[in-house]
Amino acid sequence: MTIHNHLRYILLSTTLLFGLNVGAQKAPEAYKLYDNTGREMTYQALINALSTPDVVFIGEMHNCVITHWLELKILESLHDIHGKNLEVGMEMFEADTQLIIDEYLNGAISSDRFEEEARIWPNYSTDYAPIVSYIKDNRLPLIATNVPRRYANAVKNHGLAYLDSLSPEAKRYLPPLPIRYVPNANAVSGFAMMGAMGKNKGADPERIAQAQAIKDATMGWLITKNLHGKFLHFNGSYHSDAKEGIVPYLLQYRPGTTFKTVRAVRQENISHLEDAYKGLADYYICVPEDMSMSY
């Protein structure tokens, strides 16, 4: 073999070897979907399952860009199925901003005024604006389901019984009083941690849990008040984990309501659903731990 042919042989062999190595690389995946047994499912299977209940809860990670994108896709898909019978509720808006939301959706005020006055979350533009824009463009109802935070703060400082002392005007934004306190076992440790750090340092974990309960009760109440067809609700995962949080209040205020829960999770390896998450939801959006987050 000549030197020239020998060099060509080495080059060809190297190219083939490199090609085999590249071909062996697994394509990265942004998410996978699982049912409550940990069995992988398709997006269409998920939509089929979510199309039947009265209420669908999407338990999100508030800073997960893939979850928010999928929320928009789920909204679009359920809208295709239910049309104008679909209503949307969001934890991210407080009940006393409903008029501002309605005015924005109806074109009475600008987006600048809406964002200035509706006490939007800091990540609204990156994570929730596309959802709200779709709702506006398609003239769907958007319900602000969360309790005004000043009342949750009052409960954190004084307990649930303090709500009785509020004015009739304030009570318009609350469920019927007294609120039946339903402990959320899946969030107790989180509340204890909140009481040990930041602005909640030194706060009573029990009252923090009660403040969470007034949020859950208000969301459950406002869902039932506005449930006329099918209802899609976006909330933090701890508000619907293990069918606790909002769910007991939903069933208290409207017995017999059917519902399904979806939970977003982060895992180092998304090729399977980790056992620790099983039992927390009916369906799962599984996202890699190294996925970009909005904050």
N, C-alpha and C positions, 0 to 999 in steps of 0.2 A: 504494500500500500504506500503510495506517495505521501509526502508530508502534506501536500495540499488536500488529498482525499482524507488523510487522517484528521486534519483539523475540521473538515466538513463533518466527519463522523462524530467527533466530540461535540461540535456545535449542535448537531441534530439530536444527539442523545440528551444533552443538557436541556434543550428546548422541550423535548418530550417529557423529561422528568419534571421540569418546572410546570408544564401543562397539567401533568397528573396531580401535582401538589395543589395547584390552584383549583382544579376540579374537585378535590377532596374537601375543600372548605365548605362548611355549612353556611347557607345564607342566613344573615341575622333576621330575627323576627321581632316585630314591635309589640306584639301581644298574642295571647292565646285565650280561648274561651273554654270554660269547663262547667259541667253541671254539678249538682251537690254531692255526687258520688266521686268526683274527680275525673269523670270521663270527658275527653275533649269533644267539643261540639262546634258546628259551623255557625257562622253569623246568621244564616237563614233559619237554622233550627232555634237559635236564641230568639229571633224576632217572632217566629211562630208561637213559641212558648209565652212571650210577653204580650201577645195580641189578645189573649183571652181574659185575663183578670181585670177587675175594676180599676185597681191601682197598681202601678209599677214603681218601686223604689229603686233608684240608682244610688247606692252607697259609694260615694267617690272619695278619692284622695284629692284634697282641694288644690294641690299644686301639680297634678299629673296631666301633662299636655295630651297624652294618648287617651286617657280616660275622657277628657273633655271633648276630644275629637269624636270618640265613639258615642258619647252622649248625644252629640249633634246628629250622628248617623242614625242612632236609635230613634231619636225624635223624628227625623225625616221618614224613616221606615214605618213607624207607627202612625204618622200622619197620613202616609200613603194608604194605610189600611183603614183608619178610622175617620179620616177627613175632619170635618168641623166638629165631630163628636169627641175630639181629643182636647183635653185641657192640660195645662202644664203648671206645676207649682215649683217654687224654688226656696230653699232655706236661705239663700243668699240675699233675699229681700225681706224687710220687716213689714208687718201688717199695716202700720200707719203710713207707709209709702204707696199704698195701693192706688190712690188717686193720681199720684205722680206717674206711676207706671201706666195707668190707663190713658192719661193725657198724652204720654209719649207714644204709646202704641197707636193711638187714634190720630196722631199728627198734630195735636194741639200745641205741643211744646217741642223744642229742638232737642237733639241728643245731648248738646252741651248743658242745657238746663236740667235734663233728666239726670245726667251723671253728677251734676253739682248738687242736686237736691234729694236724690234717692238714697243717699248714704251707701253707695256702691262699695264693694270690697276692693282692696288695693289691686287685686289681680283681675278685676273685671274685664279690662280691655283685652287681655291675653287669653282668658279662660272662659268667660261667660258672654261677652259681647256677640260672638257668632251665634250662640243659641238664642239670645234675645232678638238679634236681627232676623233670624229665621222665623221666630214667632211673630214679629212685627210684619214681615213681608207677607206672611200667610194668614194674617189676621186671626191668630189663635189667641185664646185667653191666657194670660199669665197671672198667676196668683202668688202674691207675696205671703208666704206661709209662716214666717218666723215671728216670734213675739218681739215687740220693740225692746231693744237691748236694755233700756233704762229699767224696765220691769224685771228682766232677768237679773240685773244687777241689784235691784231692791230685794229680790228673793235671796240672792247670795249673801246680802248683808243682814237680812231680818227674818228670812224664812218664808214659806208659802203663805202662812196666815196673814202676812202683811198685805197681801193683795186685796183683802176685804176692805182695807182703809182707803183704797183708791177711789177716785171720782167715777160717777157713772160714765163720763166721757172716756176715761181711761179704760174702763172695763169693756168698752166696745171692741177692743183689740184682744180680748182674752176669752178663753173658753168659759163656760158656766162655772161659777165658784160655788163651793170650794173645789179646788183641784185634788183629785184622788192621787196621792203620791205613789207612783209605781217605780220602785228602785230598778235601775238598769245594771244588772250584775256585770255585764261585759265592759262597763265603763267605770266601775268603782275604783279600780286601781289608777286609771287615768285621772279621775277627779282628785284622788289623794295626791298624785304627783303635781297637779295644777295648784293644789293648796300649799305646796312646799316651794314654789318658785315664782319669780316674776311678780306681776301686780297682784297675784292671788296668794302671795306668801303670807302665811299665818291665817289664812281663811279656813273656816270650818269645812272639812270635806263633805259633811252631810248637807250643808247649805249649798255648796257648789253642785252637789248632785241634785238638790231640789231646783236650783236654777236651770239645770239641764232638763229637768222634768217639765218645767213650765214651757220650755222651748218645744219639747216633744208633744206635750198636750196641746199647745197652740197649733202646731203643724197638723196634728191629727184632727183637731176641730175644724180648721180652715179647709183641709182637704174634704172632709165630709160635707161642709157647708156648700162647697163649690163642685161637688161630684155629681155631674148630670149625665155623663157618658163614660168615657175612659179617662183616667188621670195618670200622668207621668210626673213623678216627683224626684227632684235632684236634692240630695242631702249628703252630709258627711257620713261615712260608713258607720260610725258608732251610733247614729240615730236609728239605724235599722238592723244592726248586727243581731243575729240569732233571733230575729223577729221580736226584738225588744224595742226600747226607745219609743218611736212614734206608734208602732203597731198596736200595743195594748190600748192606747187612747183611741186610735182609729176604730177598733172593734167595740170599744165602750160607747163611742158616739154614734156609730153606725154598725150594729151587729150584722154579721153575715156578709160584710164586704169581702170580696175576694182580692187577693194581692199576691204579688211575687216580688222577690228582692234580688238585686244584683249587687255584687260587692267587688270593688277594685282592690287588687293586692299587688305587692311588689315582691319579686323573688329573684334570687341569683340565677336560678335555672328555671325557665318556664316550660320545660318539657313535660312537667307534671304539676299537679296542684299539691302543695304541701299539706300534710295531715292537719297541721295546726289551724288551717283555715276552714276545714270541712265542718259543716254544721252552722256556719255563720250566715249563709245565704243560700238561695236556690240556684244562683248562677254566678259565675266569676269572670271578671276581666283580669287576666294575669299579665303583668307588665314587668320587663326586666329591671333589676335594681339600678342599672347604669343608664336607664332612659332619662333624657333631659327633663328637668322639672322647671316650672315657671317661676318659682322662687325657692 
